[in-house]
C-alpha cells in the first residue's frame, strides 16, 4: 500500500514539474534562443546531473543488452521524441494548442495498453479519460482559440508528442526494476543525448548547439525540470501503479501548467478554465475509485 501511494505521489510530482516546462520554453524562445540549442542543452545538463547522482550514490548495476535497448527505446522515442515534437509544436502554435494535442496521450496510452500489452481497460478508466478530455477542452477554451493561429505543422508535431509521451509513460511502467534508479535514468537520458546530438549535427552547425554558451541558464533550468527530476520520479512511480493509471495521473500537468502561465506569464485564467481543472482532478479521482475497489493497477 505504501509503495503504491509513493508511486502515485511520484507521478503527480513529476507531472506537476512538467507543468512548468512549456512556460519556460516560451520564455526561452522569447529570449531569442532556438529549438536545437534548447533541446541539446537540456539533455547535456540532465545527463551531467544524473552522472553526479550516480557517482554520489554509487548506483551502478548490471544491464543486459536487451535491457539497454529497452531503456534506449523508452528514452529515445519517449523522452527525446516528446521533447523534439513538443518544442517544435510550440514554435508553430500557441501553448494552449500544443497542450491540447499533447494531452491526447490520455486515450493513446489506453489504446497502447489495450492493443499492444493486451490489458483489459476497465469502465472507470474510460470514464476518467472522457472526464479528463472534457476538462482539458474547458481549460484550453478551444472555442476561444484564434483559428488563424493554428496550422498543420503545429498540430502534427503536437500529436506526435502525445504518441511519444504515451510510449514513455507506458514504457517506464515496464522497465526492469532490478536496475538502480539513477543508473537507469542516466542510461536513458545519456543515450538519448547521443541520438539527438548526431541528428542535430547533420543539419545544424555545432556552434549553434553549444550548450555552454548564452543558452546555459535555460539549458540548466530545462535540464533539471524536464530531463533530470521528472524522469526519475516517473520511472520510480510508474512501475508501482501501472501504465494506464500513470497516463491518467499525468493529466495533472495541465492545471499546473495553466497556473504557472498565469503566475509567470500573466495569462488570465477564466472561470471555465477553473471548472475544467476541477474536472481533470475529478477524472483522476474516478480512476482511483476502481483502483481502491479492485486493488489492481
Rosetta blueprint (number, residue, H / E / L):
1 X L
2 X H
3 X H
4 X H
5 X H
6 X H
7 X H
8 X H
9 X H
10 X H
11 X H
12 X H
13 X H
14 X H
15 X H
16 X H
17 X H
18 X H
19 X H
20 X H
21 X H
22 X H
23 X H
24 X H
25 X H
26 X H
27 X H
28 X H
29 X H
30 X H
31 X L
32 X L
33 X L
34 X L
35 X H
36 X H
37 X H
38 X H
39 X H
40 X H
41 X H
42 X H
43 X H
44 X H
45 X H
46 X H
47 X H
48 X H
49 X H
50 X H
51 X H
52 X H
53 X H
54 X H
55 X H
56 X H
57 X H
58 X L
59 X L
60 X L
61 X L
62 X L
63 X L
64 X L
65 X H
66 X H
67 X H
68 X H
69 X H
70 X H
71 X H
72 X H
73 X H
74 X H
75 X H
76 X H
77 X H
78 X H
79 X H
80 X H
81 X H
82 X H
83 X H
84 X H
85 X H
86 X H
87 X H
88 X H
89 X H
90 X H
91 X H
92 X H
93 X L
94 X L
95 X H
96 X H
97 X H
98 X H
99 X H
100 X H
101 X H
102 X H
103 X L
104 X L
105 X H
106 X H
107 X H
108 X H
109 X H
110 X H
111 X H
112 X H
113 X H
114 X H
115 X H
116 X L
117 X L
118 X L
119 X L
120 X L
121 X L
122 X L
123 X H
124 X H
125 X H
126 X H
127 X H
128 X H
129 X H
130 X H
131 X H
132 X H
133 X H
134 X H
135 X H
136 X H
137 X H
138 X H
139 X H
140 X H
141 X L
142 X H
143 X H
144 X H
145 X L
146 X L
147 X H
148 X H
149 X H
150 X L
151 X L
152 X H
153 X H
154 X H
155 X H
156 X H
157 X H
158 X H
159 X H
160 X H
161 X H
162 X H
163 X H
164 X H
165 X H
166 X H
167 X H
168 X H
169 X H
170 X H
171 X H
172 X H
173 X H
174 X L
175 X L
176 X L
177 X L
178 X L
179 X L
180 X L
181 X H
182 X H
183 X H
184 X H
185 X H
186 X H
187 X H
188 X H
189 X H
190 X H
191 X H
192 X H
193 X H
194 X H
195 X H
196 X H
197 X H
198 X H
199 X H
200 X H
201 X H
202 X H
203 X H
204 X L
205 X L
206 X H
207 X H
208 X H
209 X H
210 X L
211 X L
212 X L
213 X L
214 X L
215 X L
216 X H
217 X H
218 X H
219 X H
220 X H
221 X H
222 X H
223 X H
224 X H
225 X H
226 X H
227 X H
228 X H
229 X H
230 X H
231 X H
232 X H
233 X H
234 X H
235 X H
236 X H
237 X H
238 X H
239 X H
240 X H
241 X H
242 X L
243 X H
244 X H
245 X H
246 X H
247 X H
248 X H
249 X H
250 X L
251 X L
252 X H
253 X H
254 X H
255 X H
256 X H
257 X H
258 X H
259 X H
260 X H
261 X H
262 X H
263 X H
264 X H
265 X L
266 X L
267 X L
268 X L
269 X L
270 X L
271 X H
272 X H
273 X H
274 X H
275 X H
276 X H
277 X H
278 X H
279 X H
280 X H
281 X H
282 X H
283 X H
284 X H
285 X H
286 X H
287 X H
288 X H
289 X H
290 X H
291 X H
292 X H
293 X H
294 X H
295 X L
296 X L
297 X L
